[in-house]
Amino acid sequence: MTPRTTALAFLGHLAEGAPDRAAALLAPDAVMTFPGGATFRDLAELAAWSAPRYARIAKRIERAEESAGAVYVSGTLEGAWPDGTPFSGIRFIDRFEVADGLILRQEVWNDMAEHRP
């Protein structure tokens, strides 16, 4: 797999509710950094952190590009806040570093804080 297809497969597995398949694409020392500087080393930690933030979430991917050894995936988020109120159109960009078919680093930026009720 190319770095681009690895990053897209990872996001696809998460969207499908297949965290074990997504985890198989993470390097043993992978680091995932989310808005506010929250850093995770496994998907269970990420899920626990995310649980009180929204009831459900999905990414509508608009672009995925490789550049200078990194993969950039951008688009919008849609889903529901914890109270069930829907949201959509929230911008995001994920930056991945991939080597030997495994994700070494994921950095996530989005505008959720600007839209949170």
Phi and psi restraints in degrees (range 20) as a CNS / XPLOR table:
assign (resid 1 and name C) (resid 2 and name N)
       (resid 2 and name CA) (resid 2 and name C) 1.0 -78.5 20.0 2
assign (resid 2 and name N) (resid 2 and name CA)
       (resid 2 and name C) (resid 3 and name N) 1.0 163.7 20.0 2
assign (resid 2 and name C) (resid 3 and name N)
       (resid 3 and name CA) (resid 3 and name C) 1.0 -55.6 20.0 2
assign (resid 3 and name N) (resid 3 and name CA)
       (resid 3 and name C) (resid 4 and name N) 1.0 -39.6 20.0 2
assign (resid 3 and name C) (resid 4 and name N)
       (resid 4 and name CA) (resid 4 and name C) 1.0 -62.3 20.0 2
assign (resid 4 and name N) (resid 4 and name CA)
       (resid 4 and name C) (resid 5 and name N) 1.0 -47.9 20.0 2
assign (resid 4 and name C) (resid 5 and name N)
       (resid 5 and name CA) (resid 5 and name C) 1.0 -68.6 20.0 2
assign (resid 5 and name N) (resid 5 and name CA)
       (resid 5 and name C) (resid 6 and name N) 1.0 -30.6 20.0 2
assign (resid 5 and name C) (resid 6 and name N)
       (resid 6 and name CA) (resid 6 and name C) 1.0 -63.7 20.0 2
assign (resid 6 and name N) (resid 6 and name CA)
       (resid 6 and name C) (resid 7 and name N) 1.0 -48.5 20.0 2
assign (resid 6 and name C) (resid 7 and name N)
       (resid 7 and name CA) (resid 7 and name C) 1.0 -61.3 20.0 2
assign (resid 7 and name N) (resid 7 and name CA)
       (resid 7 and name C) (resid 8 and name N) 1.0 -44.1 20.0 2
assign (resid 7 and name C) (resid 8 and name N)
       (resid 8 and name CA) (resid 8 and name C) 1.0 -68.0 20.0 2
assign (resid 8 and name N) (resid 8 and name CA)
       (resid 8 and name C) (resid 9 and name N) 1.0 -36.3 20.0 2
assign (resid 8 and name C) (resid 9 and name N)
       (resid 9 and name CA) (resid 9 and name C) 1.0 -64.7 20.0 2
assign (resid 9 and name N) (resid 9 and name CA)
       (resid 9 and name C) (resid 10 and name N) 1.0 -42.3 20.0 2
assign (resid 9 and name C) (resid 10 and name N)
       (resid 10 and name CA) (resid 10 and name C) 1.0 -57.5 20.0 2
assign (resid 10 and name N) (resid 10 and name CA)
       (resid 10 and name C) (resid 11 and name N) 1.0 -51.2 20.0 2
assign (resid 10 and name C) (resid 11 and name N)
       (resid 11 and name CA) (resid 11 and name C) 1.0 -64.2 20.0 2
assign (resid 11 and name N) (resid 11 and name CA)
       (resid 11 and name C) (resid 12 and name N) 1.0 -37.2 20.0 2
assign (resid 11 and name C) (resid 12 and name N)
       (resid 12 and name CA) (resid 12 and name C) 1.0 -63.4 20.0 2
assign (resid 12 and name N) (resid 12 and name CA)
       (resid 12 and name C) (resid 13 and name N) 1.0 -43.4 20.0 2
assign (resid 12 and name C) (resid 13 and name N)
       (resid 13 and name CA) (resid 13 and name C) 1.0 -62.5 20.0 2
assign (resid 13 and name N) (resid 13 and name CA)
       (resid 13 and name C) (resid 14 and name N) 1.0 -40.4 20.0 2
assign (resid 13 and name C) (resid 14 and name N)
       (resid 14 and name CA) (resid 14 and name C) 1.0 -64.6 20.0 2
assign (resid 14 and name N) (resid 14 and name CA)
       (resid 14 and name C) (resid 15 and name N) 1.0 -42.1 20.0 2
assign (resid 14 and name C) (resid 15 and name N)
       (resid 15 and name CA) (resid 15 and name C) 1.0 -63.6 20.0 2
assign (resid 15 and name N) (resid 15 and name CA)
       (resid 15 and name C) (resid 16 and name N) 1.0 -32.7 20.0 2
assign (resid 15 and name C) (resid 16 and name N)
       (resid 16 and name CA) (resid 16 and name C) 1.0 -81.6 20.0 2
assign (resid 16 and name N) (resid 16 and name CA)
       (resid 16 and name C) (resid 17 and name N) 1.0 -4.2 20.0 2
assign (resid 16 and name C) (resid 17 and name N)
       (resid 17 and name CA) (resid 17 and name C) 1.0 74.8 20.0 2
assign (resid 17 and name N) (resid 17 and name CA)
       (resid 17 and name C) (resid 18 and name N) 1.0 34.3 20.0 2
assign (resid 17 and name C) (resid 18 and name N)
       (resid 18 and name CA) (resid 18 and name C) 1.0 -117.6 20.0 2
assign (resid 18 and name N) (resid 18 and name CA)
       (resid 18 and name C) (resid 19 and name N) 1.0 68.1 20.0 2
assign (resid 18 and name C) (resid 19 and name N)
       (resid 19 and name CA) (resid 19 and name C) 1.0 -62.7 20.0 2
assign (resid 19 and name N) (resid 19 and name CA)
       (resid 19 and name C) (resid 20 and name N) 1.0 -29.4 20.0 2
assign (resid 19 and name C) (resid 20 and name N)
       (resid 20 and name CA) (resid 20 and name C) 1.0 -65.4 20.0 2
assign (resid 20 and name N) (resid 20 and name CA)
       (resid 20 and name C) (resid 21 and name N) 1.0 -39.7 20.0 2
assign (resid 20 and name C) (resid 21 and name N)
       (resid 21 and name CA) (resid 21 and name C) 1.0 -67.9 20.0 2
assign (resid 21 and name N) (resid 21 and name CA)
       (resid 21 and name C) (resid 22 and name N) 1.0 -38.8 20.0 2
assign (resid 21 and name C) (resid 22 and name N)
       (resid 22 and name CA) (resid 22 and name C) 1.0 -64.7 20.0 2
assign (resid 22 and name N) (resid 22 and name CA)
       (resid 22 and name C) (resid 23 and name N) 1.0 -44.2 20.0 2
assign (resid 22 and name C) (resid 23 and name N)
       (resid 23 and name CA) (resid 23 and name C) 1.0 -60.7 20.0 2
assign (resid 23 and name N) (resid 23 and name CA)
       (resid 23 and name C) (resid 24 and name N) 1.0 -30.5 20.0 2
assign (resid 23 and name C) (resid 24 and name N)
       (resid 24 and name CA) (resid 24 and name C) 1.0 -65.4 20.0 2
assign (resid 24 and name N) (resid 24 and name CA)
       (resid 24 and name C) (resid 25 and name N) 1.0 -16.4 20.0 2
assign (resid 24 and name C) (resid 25 and name N)
       (resid 25 and name CA) (resid 25 and name C) 1.0 -95.6 20.0 2
assign (resid 25 and name N) (resid 25 and name CA)
       (resid 25 and name C) (resid 26 and name N) 1.0 0.5 20.0 2
assign (resid 25 and name C) (resid 26 and name N)
       (resid 26 and name CA) (resid 26 and name C) 1.0 -93.9 20.0 2
assign (resid 26 and name N) (resid 26 and name CA)
       (resid 26 and name C) (resid 27 and name N) 1.0 133.8 20.0 2
assign (resid 26 and name C) (resid 27 and name N)
       (resid 27 and name CA) (resid 27 and name C) 1.0 -64.5 20.0 2
assign (resid 27 and name N) (resid 27 and name CA)
       (resid 27 and name C) (resid 28 and name N) 1.0 154.8 20.0 2
assign (resid 27 and name C) (resid 28 and name N)
       (resid 28 and name CA) (resid 28 and name C) 1.0 -55.7 20.0 2
assign (resid 28 and name N) (resid 28 and name CA)
       (resid 28 and name C) (resid 29 and name N) 1.0 -31.0 20.0 2
assign (resid 28 and name C) (resid 29 and name N)
       (resid 29 and name CA) (resid 29 and name C) 1.0 -108.0 20.0 2
assign (resid 29 and name N) (resid 29 and name CA)
       (resid 29 and name C) (resid 30 and name N) 1.0 24.7 20.0 2
assign (resid 29 and name C) (resid 30 and name N)
       (resid 30 and name CA) (resid 30 and name C) 1.0 -60.9 20.0 2
assign (resid 30 and name N) (resid 30 and name CA)
       (resid 30 and name C) (resid 31 and name N) 1.0 147.5 20.0 2
assign (resid 30 and name C) (resid 31 and name N)
       (resid 31 and name CA) (resid 31 and name C) 1.0 -127.7 20.0 2
assign (resid 31 and name N) (resid 31 and name CA)
       (resid 31 and name C) (resid 32 and name N) 1.0 132.2 20.0 2
assign (resid 31 and name C) (resid 32 and name N)
       (resid 32 and name CA) (resid 32 and name C) 1.0 -117.1 20.0 2
assign (resid 32 and name N) (resid 32 and name CA)
       (resid 32 and name C) (resid 33 and name N) 1.0 122.4 20.0 2
assign (resid 32 and name C) (resid 33 and name N)
       (resid 33 and name CA) (resid 33 and name C) 1.0 -115.6 20.0 2
assign (resid 33 and name N) (resid 33 and name CA)
       (resid 33 and name C) (resid 34 and name N) 1.0 127.4 20.0 2
assign (resid 33 and name C) (resid 34 and name N)
       (resid 34 and name CA) (resid 34 and name C) 1.0 -115.2 20.0 2
assign (resid 34 and name N) (resid 34 and name CA)
       (resid 34 and name C) (resid 35 and name N) 1.0 170.0 20.0 2
assign (resid 34 and name C) (resid 35 and name N)
       (resid 35 and name CA) (resid 35 and name C) 1.0 -50.9 20.0 2
assign (resid 35 and name N) (resid 35 and name CA)
       (resid 35 and name C) (resid 36 and name N) 1.0 142.7 20.0 2
assign (resid 35 and name C) (resid 36 and name N)
       (resid 36 and name CA) (resid 36 and name C) 1.0 85.1 20.0 2
assign (resid 36 and name N) (resid 36 and name CA)
       (resid 36 and name C) (resid 37 and name N) 1.0 1.5 20.0 2
assign (resid 36 and name C) (resid 37 and name N)
       (resid 37 and name CA) (resid 37 and name C) 1.0 82.7 20.0 2
assign (resid 37 and name N) (resid 37 and name CA)
       (resid 37 and name C) (resid 38 and name N) 1.0 10.8 20.0 2
assign (resid 37 and name C) (resid 38 and name N)
       (resid 38 and name CA) (resid 38 and name C) 1.0 -65.3 20.0 2
assign (resid 38 and name N) (resid 38 and name CA)
       (resid 38 and name C) (resid 39 and name N) 1.0 125.4 20.0 2
assign (resid 38 and name C) (resid 39 and name N)
       (resid 39 and name CA) (resid 39 and name C) 1.0 -119.6 20.0 2
assign (resid 39 and name N) (resid 39 and name CA)
       (resid 39 and name C) (resid 40 and name N) 1.0 136.4 20.0 2
assign (resid 39 and name C) (resid 40 and name N)
       (resid 40 and name CA) (resid 40 and name C) 1.0 -132.8 20.0 2
assign (resid 40 and name N) (resid 40 and name CA)
       (resid 40 and name C) (resid 41 and name N) 1.0 150.9 20.0 2
assign (resid 40 and name C) (resid 41 and name N)
       (resid 41 and name CA) (resid 41 and name C) 1.0 -114.7 20.0 2
assign (resid 41 and name N) (resid 41 and name CA)
       (resid 41 and name C) (resid 42 and name N) 1.0 -8.1 20.0 2
assign (resid 41 and name C) (resid 42 and name N)
       (resid 42 and name CA) (resid 42 and name C) 1.0 -149.2 20.0 2
assign (resid 42 and name N) (resid 42 and name CA)
       (resid 42 and name C) (resid 43 and name N) 1.0 162.3 20.0 2
assign (resid 42 and name C) (resid 43 and name N)
       (resid 43 and name CA) (resid 43 and name C) 1.0 -71.2 20.0 2
assign (resid 43 and name N) (resid 43 and name CA)
       (resid 43 and name C) (resid 44 and name N) 1.0 -26.2 20.0 2
assign (resid 43 and name C) (resid 44 and name N)
       (resid 44 and name CA) (resid 44 and name C) 1.0 -65.0 20.0 2
assign (resid 44 and name N) (resid 44 and name CA)
       (resid 44 and name C) (resid 45 and name N) 1.0 -41.6 20.0 2
assign (resid 44 and name C) (resid 45 and name N)
       (resid 45 and name CA) (resid 45 and name C) 1.0 -61.7 20.0 2
assign (resid 45 and name N) (resid 45 and name CA)
       (resid 45 and name C) (resid 46 and name N) 1.0 -43.8 20.0 2
assign (resid 45 and name C) (resid 46 and name N)
       (resid 46 and name CA) (resid 46 and name C) 1.0 -62.0 20.0 2
assign (resid 46 and name N) (resid 46 and name CA)
       (resid 46 and name C) (resid 47 and name N) 1.0 -44.3 20.0 2
assign (resid 46 and name C) (resid 47 and name N)
       (resid 47 and name CA) (resid 47 and name C) 1.0 -62.0 20.0 2
assign (resid 47 and name N) (resid 47 and name CA)
       (resid 47 and name C) (resid 48 and name N) 1.0 -41.4 20.0 2
assign (resid 47 and name C) (resid 48 and name N)
       (resid 48 and name CA) (resid 48 and name C) 1.0 -64.4 20.0 2
assign (resid 48 and name N) (resid 48 and name CA)
       (resid 48 and name C) (resid 49 and name N) 1.0 -40.2 20.0 2
assign (resid 48 and name C) (resid 49 and name N)
       (resid 49 and name CA) (resid 49 and name C) 1.0 -67.4 20.0 2
assign (resid 49 and name N) (resid 49 and name CA)
       (resid 49 and name C) (resid 50 and name N) 1.0 -38.5 20.0 2
assign (resid 49 and name C) (resid 50 and name N)
       (resid 50 and name CA) (resid 50 and name C) 1.0 -75.3 20.0 2
assign (resid 50 and name N) (resid 50 and name CA)
       (resid 50 and name C) (resid 51 and name N) 1.0 -29.5 20.0 2
assign (resid 50 and name C) (resid 51 and name N)
       (resid 51 and name CA) (resid 51 and name C) 1.0 -50.7 20.0 2
assign (resid 51 and name N) (resid 51 and name CA)
       (resid 51 and name C) (resid 52 and name N) 1.0 -46.6 20.0 2
assign (resid 51 and name C) (resid 52 and name N)
       (resid 52 and name CA) (resid 52 and name C) 1.0 -80.2 20.0 2
assign (resid 52 and name N) (resid 52 and name CA)
       (resid 52 and name C) (resid 53 and name N) 1.0 -5.6 20.0 2
assign (resid 52 and name C) (resid 53 and name N)
       (resid 53 and name CA) (resid 53 and name C) 1.0 -85.9 20.0 2
assign (resid 53 and name N) (resid 53 and name CA)
       (resid 53 and name C) (resid 54 and name N) 1.0 -32.7 20.0 2
assign (resid 53 and name C) (resid 54 and name N)
       (resid 54 and name CA) (resid 54 and name C) 1.0 -158.9 20.0 2
assign (resid 54 and name N) (resid 54 and name CA)
       (resid 54 and name C) (resid 55 and name N) 1.0 153.9 20.0 2
assign (resid 54 and name C) (resid 55 and name N)
       (resid 55 and name CA) (resid 55 and name C) 1.0 -78.5 20.0 2
assign (resid 55 and name N) (resid 55 and name CA)
       (resid 55 and name C) (resid 56 and name N) 1.0 -36.4 20.0 2
assign (resid 55 and name C) (resid 56 and name N)
       (resid 56 and name CA) (resid 56 and name C) 1.0 -156.8 20.0 2
assign (resid 56 and name N) (resid 56 and name CA)
       (resid 56 and name C) (resid 57 and name N) 1.0 156.4 20.0 2
assign (resid 56 and name C) (resid 57 and name N)
       (resid 57 and name CA) (resid 57 and name C) 1.0 -152.4 20.0 2
assign (resid 57 and name N) (resid 57 and name CA)
       (resid 57 and name C) (resid 58 and name N) 1.0 146.9 20.0 2
assign (resid 57 and name C) (resid 58 and name N)
       (resid 58 and name CA) (resid 58 and name C) 1.0 -143.5 20.0 2
assign (resid 58 and name N) (resid 58 and name CA)
       (resid 58 and name C) (resid 59 and name N) 1.0 151.5 20.0 2
assign (resid 58 and name C) (resid 59 and name N)
       (resid 59 and name CA) (resid 59 and name C) 1.0 -106.1 20.0 2
assign (resid 59 and name N) (resid 59 and name CA)
       (resid 59 and name C) (resid 60 and name N) 1.0 130.2 20.0 2
assign (resid 59 and name C) (resid 60 and name N)
       (resid 60 and name CA) (resid 60 and name C) 1.0 -100.7 20.0 2
assign (resid 60 and name N) (resid 60 and name CA)
       (resid 60 and name C) (resid 61 and name N) 1.0 101.6 20.0 2
assign (resid 60 and name C) (resid 61 and name N)
       (resid 61 and name CA) (resid 61 and name C) 1.0 -80.0 20.0 2
assign (resid 61 and name N) (resid 61 and name CA)
       (resid 61 and name C) (resid 62 and name N) 1.0 127.0 20.0 2
assign (resid 61 and name C) (resid 62 and name N)
       (resid 62 and name CA) (resid 62 and name C) 1.0 -105.3 20.0 2
assign (resid 62 and name N) (resid 62 and name CA)
       (resid 62 and name C) (resid 63 and name N) 1.0 -32.4 20.0 2
assign (resid 62 and name C) (resid 63 and name N)
       (resid 63 and name CA) (resid 63 and name C) 1.0 -147.6 20.0 2
assign (resid 63 and name N) (resid 63 and name CA)
       (resid 63 and name C) (resid 64 and name N) 1.0 150.1 20.0 2
assign (resid 63 and name C) (resid 64 and name N)
       (resid 64 and name CA) (resid 64 and name C) 1.0 -145.1 20.0 2
assign (resid 64 and name N) (resid 64 and name CA)
       (resid 64 and name C) (resid 65 and name N) 1.0 116.2 20.0 2
assign (resid 64 and name C) (resid 65 and name N)
       (resid 65 and name CA) (resid 65 and name C) 1.0 -132.6 20.0 2
assign (resid 65 and name N) (resid 65 and name CA)
       (resid 65 and name C) (resid 66 and name N) 1.0 143.5 20.0 2
assign (resid 65 and name C) (resid 66 and name N)
       (resid 66 and name CA) (resid 66 and name C) 1.0 -98.7 20.0 2
assign (resid 66 and name N) (resid 66 and name CA)
       (resid 66 and name C) (resid 67 and name N) 1.0 135.9 20.0 2
assign (resid 66 and name C) (resid 67 and name N)
       (resid 67 and name CA) (resid 67 and name C) 1.0 -157.4 20.0 2
assign (resid 67 and name N) (resid 67 and name CA)
       (resid 67 and name C) (resid 68 and name N) 1.0 129.8 20.0 2
assign (resid 67 and name C) (resid 68 and name N)
       (resid 68 and name CA) (resid 68 and name C) 1.0 50.0 20.0 2
assign (resid 68 and name N) (resid 68 and name CA)
       (resid 68 and name C) (resid 69 and name N) 1.0 45.6 20.0 2
assign (resid 68 and name C) (resid 69 and name N)
       (resid 69 and name CA) (resid 69 and name C) 1.0 78.9 20.0 2
assign (resid 69 and name N) (resid 69 and name CA)
       (resid 69 and name C) (resid 70 and name N) 1.0 9.3 20.0 2
assign (resid 69 and name C) (resid 70 and name N)
       (resid 70 and name CA) (resid 70 and name C) 1.0 -130.2 20.0 2
assign (resid 70 and name N) (resid 70 and name CA)
       (resid 70 and name C) (resid 71 and name N) 1.0 160.7 20.0 2
assign (resid 70 and name C) (resid 71 and name N)
       (resid 71 and name CA) (resid 71 and name C) 1.0 -115.8 20.0 2
assign (resid 71 and name N) (resid 71 and name CA)
       (resid 71 and name C) (resid 72 and name N) 1.0 130.7 20.0 2
assign (resid 71 and name C) (resid 72 and name N)
       (resid 72 and name CA) (resid 72 and name C) 1.0 -114.7 20.0 2
assign (resid 72 and name N) (resid 72 and name CA)
       (resid 72 and name C) (resid 73 and name N) 1.0 122.6 20.0 2
assign (resid 72 and name C) (resid 73 and name N)
       (resid 73 and name CA) (resid 73 and name C) 1.0 -117.2 20.0 2
assign (resid 73 and name N) (resid 73 and name CA)
       (resid 73 and name C) (resid 74 and name N) 1.0 126.6 20.0 2
assign (resid 73 and name C) (resid 74 and name N)
       (resid 74 and name CA) (resid 74 and name C) 1.0 -134.9 20.0 2
assign (resid 74 and name N) (resid 74 and name CA)
       (resid 74 and name C) (resid 75 and name N) 1.0 159.9 20.0 2
assign (resid 74 and name C) (resid 75 and name N)
       (resid 75 and name CA) (resid 75 and name C) 1.0 167.0 20.0 2
assign (resid 75 and name N) (resid 75 and name CA)
       (resid 75 and name C) (resid 76 and name N) 1.0 -144.9 20.0 2
assign (resid 75 and name C) (resid 76 and name N)
       (resid 76 and name CA) (resid 76 and name C) 1.0 -130.3 20.0 2
assign (resid 76 and name N) (resid 76 and name CA)
       (resid 76 and name C) (resid 77 and name N) 1.0 155.7 20.0 2
assign (resid 76 and name C) (resid 77 and name N)
       (resid 77 and name CA) (resid 77 and name C) 1.0 -103.1 20.0 2
assign (resid 77 and name N) (resid 77 and name CA)
       (resid 77 and name C) (resid 78 and name N) 1.0 145.9 20.0 2
assign (resid 77 and name C) (resid 78 and name N)
       (resid 78 and name CA) (resid 78 and name C) 1.0 -141.7 20.0 2
assign (resid 78 and name N) (resid 78 and name CA)
       (resid 78 and name C) (resid 79 and name N) 1.0 155.9 20.0 2
assign (resid 78 and name C) (resid 79 and name N)
       (resid 79 and name CA) (resid 79 and name C) 1.0 163.9 20.0 2
assign (resid 79 and name N) (resid 79 and name CA)
       (resid 79 and name C) (resid 80 and name N) 1.0 -145.1 20.0 2
assign (resid 79 and name C) (resid 80 and name N)
       (resid 80 and name CA) (resid 80 and name C) 1.0 -143.1 20.0 2
assign (resid 80 and name N) (resid 80 and name CA)
       (resid 80 and name C) (resid 81 and name N) 1.0 141.6 20.0 2
assign (resid 80 and name C) (resid 81 and name N)
       (resid 81 and name CA) (resid 81 and name C) 1.0 -71.4 20.0 2
assign (resid 81 and name N) (resid 81 and name CA)
       (resid 81 and name C) (resid 82 and name N) 1.0 168.9 20.0 2
assign (resid 81 and name C) (resid 82 and name N)
       (resid 82 and name CA) (resid 82 and name C) 1.0 -54.7 20.0 2
assign (resid 82 and name N) (resid 82 and name CA)
       (resid 82 and name C) (resid 83 and name N) 1.0 -29.1 20.0 2
assign (resid 82 and name C) (resid 83 and name N)
       (resid 83 and name CA) (resid 83 and name C) 1.0 -84.7 20.0 2
assign (resid 83 and name N) (resid 83 and name CA)
       (resid 83 and name C) (resid 84 and name N) 1.0 2.6 20.0 2
assign (resid 83 and name C) (resid 84 and name N)
       (resid 84 and name CA) (resid 84 and name C) 1.0 93.3 20.0 2
assign (resid 84 and name N) (resid 84 and name CA)
       (resid 84 and name C) (resid 85 and name N) 1.0 -8.2 20.0 2
assign (resid 84 and name C) (resid 85 and name N)
       (resid 85 and name CA) (resid 85 and name C) 1.0 -64.6 20.0 2
assign (resid 85 and name N) (resid 85 and name CA)
       (resid 85 and name C) (resid 86 and name N) 1.0 127.3 20.0 2
assign (resid 85 and name C) (resid 86 and name N)
       (resid 86 and name CA) (resid 86 and name C) 1.0 -74.4 20.0 2
assign (resid 86 and name N) (resid 86 and name CA)
       (resid 86 and name C) (resid 87 and name N) 1.0 153.8 20.0 2
assign (resid 86 and name C) (resid 87 and name N)
       (resid 87 and name CA) (resid 87 and name C) 1.0 -137.6 20.0 2
assign (resid 87 and name N) (resid 87 and name CA)
       (resid 87 and name C) (resid 88 and name N) 1.0 157.6 20.0 2
assign (resid 87 and name C) (resid 88 and name N)
       (resid 88 and name CA) (resid 88 and name C) 1.0 -162.0 20.0 2
assign (resid 88 and name N) (resid 88 and name CA)
       (resid 88 and name C) (resid 89 and name N) 1.0 166.2 20.0 2
assign (resid 88 and name C) (resid 89 and name N)
       (resid 89 and name CA) (resid 89 and name C) 1.0 73.3 20.0 2
assign (resid 89 and name N) (resid 89 and name CA)
       (resid 89 and name C) (resid 90 and name N) 1.0 18.8 20.0 2
assign (resid 89 and name C) (resid 90 and name N)
       (resid 90 and name CA) (resid 90 and name C) 1.0 -87.5 20.0 2
assign (resid 90 and name N) (resid 90 and name CA)
       (resid 90 and name C) (resid 91 and name N) 1.0 120.9 20.0 2
assign (resid 90 and name C) (resid 91 and name N)
       (resid 91 and name CA) (resid 91 and name C) 1.0 -66.5 20.0 2
assign (resid 91 and name N) (resid 91 and name CA)
       (resid 91 and name C) (resid 92 and name N) 1.0 145.9 20.0 2
assign (resid 91 and name C) (resid 92 and name N)
       (resid 92 and name CA) (resid 92 and name C) 1.0 -144.8 20.0 2
assign (resid 92 and name N) (resid 92 and name CA)
       (resid 92 and name C) (resid 93 and name N) 1.0 157.3 20.0 2
assign (resid 92 and name C) (resid 93 and name N)
       (resid 93 and name CA) (resid 93 and name C) 1.0 -143.9 20.0 2
assign (resid 93 and name N) (resid 93 and name CA)
       (resid 93 and name C) (resid 94 and name N) 1.0 132.9 20.0 2
assign (resid 93 and name C) (resid 94 and name N)
       (resid 94 and name CA) (resid 94 and name C) 1.0 -114.4 20.0 2
assign (resid 94 and name N) (resid 94 and name CA)
       (resid 94 and name C) (resid 95 and name N) 1.0 134.5 20.0 2
assign (resid 94 and name C) (resid 95 and name N)
       (resid 95 and name CA) (resid 95 and name C) 1.0 -114.3 20.0 2
assign (resid 95 and name N) (resid 95 and name CA)
       (resid 95 and name C) (resid 96 and name N) 1.0 127.6 20.0 2
assign (resid 95 and name C) (resid 96 and name N)
       (resid 96 and name CA) (resid 96 and name C) 1.0 -117.7 20.0 2
assign (resid 96 and name N) (resid 96 and name CA)
       (resid 96 and name C) (resid 97 and name N) 1.0 141.4 20.0 2
assign (resid 96 and name C) (resid 97 and name N)
       (resid 97 and name CA) (resid 97 and name C) 1.0 -111.0 20.0 2
assign (resid 97 and name N) (resid 97 and name CA)
       (resid 97 and name C) (resid 98 and name N) 1.0 126.0 20.0 2
assign (resid 97 and name C) (resid 98 and name N)
       (resid 98 and name CA) (resid 98 and name C) 1.0 -128.7 20.0 2
assign (resid 98 and name N) (resid 98 and name CA)
       (resid 98 and name C) (resid 99 and name N) 1.0 136.6 20.0 2
assign (resid 98 and name C) (resid 99 and name N)
       (resid 99 and name CA) (resid 99 and name C) 1.0 -141.6 20.0 2
assign (resid 99 and name N) (resid 99 and name CA)
       (resid 99 and name C) (resid 100 and name N) 1.0 136.0 20.0 2
assign (resid 99 and name C) (resid 100 and name N)
       (resid 100 and name CA) (resid 100 and name C) 1.0 52.9 20.0 2
assign (resid 100 and name N) (resid 100 and name CA)
       (resid 100 and name C) (resid 101 and name N) 1.0 37.5 20.0 2
assign (resid 100 and name C) (resid 101 and name N)
       (resid 101 and name CA) (resid 101 and name C) 1.0 77.9 20.0 2
assign (resid 101 and name N) (resid 101 and name CA)
       (resid 101 and name C) (resid 102 and name N) 1.0 7.4 20.0 2
assign (resid 101 and name C) (resid 102 and name N)
       (resid 102 and name CA) (resid 102 and name C) 1.0 -123.4 20.0 2
assign (resid 102 and name N) (resid 102 and name CA)
       (resid 102 and name C) (resid 103 and name N) 1.0 144.7 20.0 2
assign (resid 102 and name C) (resid 103 and name N)
       (resid 103 and name CA) (resid 103 and name C) 1.0 -81.2 20.0 2
assign (resid 103 and name N) (resid 103 and name CA)
       (resid 103 and name C) (resid 104 and name N) 1.0 122.4 20.0 2
assign (resid 103 and name C) (resid 104 and name N)
       (resid 104 and name CA) (resid 104 and name C) 1.0 -90.1 20.0 2
assign (resid 104 and name N) (resid 104 and name CA)
       (resid 104 and name C) (resid 105 and name N) 1.0 -36.7 20.0 2
assign (resid 104 and name C) (resid 105 and name N)
       (resid 105 and name CA) (resid 105 and name C) 1.0 -150.6 20.0 2
assign (resid 105 and name N) (resid 105 and name CA)
       (resid 105 and name C) (resid 106 and name N) 1.0 139.1 20.0 2
assign (resid 105 and name C) (resid 106 and name N)
       (resid 106 and name CA) (resid 106 and name C) 1.0 -127.7 20.0 2
assign (resid 106 and name N) (resid 106 and name CA)
       (resid 106 and name C) (resid 107 and name N) 1.0 128.1 20.0 2
assign (resid 106 and name C) (resid 107 and name N)
       (resid 107 and name CA) (resid 107 and name C) 1.0 -119.6 20.0 2
assign (resid 107 and name N) (resid 107 and name CA)
       (resid 107 and name C) (resid 108 and name N) 1.0 130.7 20.0 2
assign (resid 107 and name C) (resid 108 and name N)
       (resid 108 and name CA) (resid 108 and name C) 1.0 -119.2 20.0 2
assign (resid 108 and name N) (resid 108 and name CA)
       (resid 108 and name C) (resid 109 and name N) 1.0 132.0 20.0 2
assign (resid 108 and name C) (resid 109 and name N)
       (resid 109 and name CA) (resid 109 and name C) 1.0 -127.0 20.0 2
assign (resid 109 and name N) (resid 109 and name CA)
       (resid 109 and name C) (resid 110 and name N) 1.0 139.5 20.0 2
assign (resid 109 and name C) (resid 110 and name N)
       (resid 110 and name CA) (resid 110 and name C) 1.0 -157.4 20.0 2
assign (resid 110 and name N) (resid 110 and name CA)
       (resid 110 and name C) (resid 111 and name N) 1.0 171.0 20.0 2
assign (resid 110 and name C) (resid 111 and name N)
       (resid 111 and name CA) (resid 111 and name C) 1.0 -100.7 20.0 2
assign (resid 111 and name N) (resid 111 and name CA)
       (resid 111 and name C) (resid 112 and name N) 1.0 22.7 20.0 2
assign (resid 111 and name C) (resid 112 and name N)
       (resid 112 and name CA) (resid 112 and name C) 1.0 -57.8 20.0 2
assign (resid 112 and name N) (resid 112 and name CA)
       (resid 112 and name C) (resid 113 and name N) 1.0 -39.0 20.0 2
assign (resid 112 and name C) (resid 113 and name N)
       (resid 113 and name CA) (resid 113 and name C) 1.0 -61.7 20.0 2
assign (resid 113 and name N) (resid 113 and name CA)
       (resid 113 and name C) (resid 114 and name N) 1.0 -28.6 20.0 2
assign (resid 113 and name C) (resid 114 and name N)
       (resid 114 and name CA) (resid 114 and name C) 1.0 -74.3 20.0 2
assign (resid 114 and name N) (resid 114 and name CA)
       (resid 114 and name C) (resid 115 and name N) 1.0 -18.0 20.0 2
assign (resid 114 and name C) (resid 115 and name N)
       (resid 115 and name CA) (resid 115 and name C) 1.0 -113.4 20.0 2
assign (resid 115 and name N) (resid 115 and name CA)
       (resid 115 and name C) (resid 116 and name N) 1.0 -13.4 20.0 2
assign (resid 115 and name C) (resid 116 and name N)
       (resid 116 and name CA) (resid 116 and name C) 1.0 -60.7 20.0 2
assign (resid 116 and name N) (resid 116 and name CA)
       (resid 116 and name C) (resid 117 and name N) 1.0 134.2 20.0 2
